[in-house]
Amino acid sequence: MAGSRIPAFFLIVVLSCLIATPTHAVDIESLLKKMEAAYLEVKDYRMLVDVEGSTRDGIVRKEKFRYSFKRPNKVRIDYEEPYGGTIAVYPDKRGKVLVKPWGMFALHLSPESSLLKNPSAQRIDQTDLGSLIRNISRSAKEARRGPLRLEEGDDWVRIKVLAEDHFRAGVLTDYEFLVDKKTWLPTEIKESSAAGIPERIIRFRDLAVNEGFAESLFELEGE
């Protein structure tokens, strides 16, 4: 019947609205604010960290460790691979990094010690999620050296950007940051050279937040 037909003009308007309205509409400013707000609620956390990097010789270097953090700056790292049984705590009573290899005496090292730095030149006091979120914000703003791209799924957001390296002066790094929409905290970092050569992947797993860590967790026996 002619009276029951939907006008063609009405259908065109509805379809145009559906096409023009994205399912997800996150922008970088709102994403950064969500991440910063989420981290403000974090008093302490623990997570498993997997690191996979490639050297210039093509050798794959893997690390796995349990990372514990308590505000304002207490860090404990329990290594599983490749230095299984080794524990590092920062800061010790001297403001240094206390490293206790399995079955050996404790070492008190400066955070600047070359024994502690990985190929990215990142120090142990630069490893918490708060520092990472600040670095993501910097990469998206003043340190950005290319277009910023956002990809979004039902439970994640990915930021892609070429920016000044977080820890190596004069180096450009192509970053991919994966953010979990449930926690609004980062869960993965992919780093490639400016030429697109993969360099490192860091994955954060089994994140547990606000467990109420005792101060003694960040003190080693014999310190």
Secondary structure, DSSP 8 states (H G I E B T S, - for coil): -GGG---HHHHHHHHHHHHHS-S----HHHHHHHHHHHHHT-SEEEEEEEEEEE-TT--EEEEEEEEEEETTTEEEEEEEESSTT-EEEES-TTSSEEEE-TTS--EEE-TT-TTT--TT---GGG-SHHHHHHHHHHHHTTTB-S--EEEE-SSEEEEEEEEE-SSSTT-EEEEEEEEETTTTEEEEEEEEETTS-EEEEEEEEEEEE-----GGGG--TT-
